[in-house]
């Protein structure tokens, strides 16, 4: 909240269109913002990180687009104790779909998703194929929507971005979809007209 107010003093901010995204810990941060100050956040798009909050009491329905690979070697899709990160302790990860179910219930979305055809794309230099399948939980209250992009083959990465770290550390990058493009198309559909001014 303090950061938003500080930004509003420095640059022009449309208080009705504040969005949150991030990867790994950044994804967890976006979920926390959605849970704690949902009246100010128009939509979130977490990447490769599930929801870890001490309390879940959002005040407004929240549009969510989540990106995650079932082969993520760090933030485990099905949940559980992740591997030791160099020089750090191991972290317990909630299952992605369990976390999303909390929002599906809160948003009063359809319990069965619409499933779009799987996108398949060869990965440069590898003999494997990555996939991305889009699950859409629609008919939510207040016109919001929850979308899960479920990937295979990709590691703990931002889909559509090039390799930033060694593959042995985070797993392979993936170009099967662009998370940045998908989330912007999602974000632009939602605003929070009643959001308090900053």
C-alpha angles and dihedrals in degrees: 000000000000090000092052092051091047092050091049089058092052104038139016109274126188098219090198093060108048111145131182131209138152142148127253105333086011089058089053088050092054090051090050091052090050091051098043106034104018090146088070102038118079097192142336135217113193118193123204096340133089133216117285111173133149092218132020111207110131116178097209137036110264131214108223133187111185125191120197139148120224085217095055103136095199112036097038113222094213092042132243140114109329124220120273110277112218109282092354137094125255119270129216111230125200116228111266097228093045090055092047091050089063089059093041089056094043092048090045092231126167108282093222116062130222105243119210123207113282116257114223128192137169116241117232113256095005134096092220132090127227122211137196124197123189119217114190122197103196139167091064123157119269090022095281125142138204119216128186119196102199112194134189127202096021123110132215091312146119105260111241095022124109123247112292100170135028113288091231088064104045106008129245124330118237135215096182090111136359110241090195094056095042095049094048091053086050096045095050091062093063136062136163104227092175094053113130114253116258 
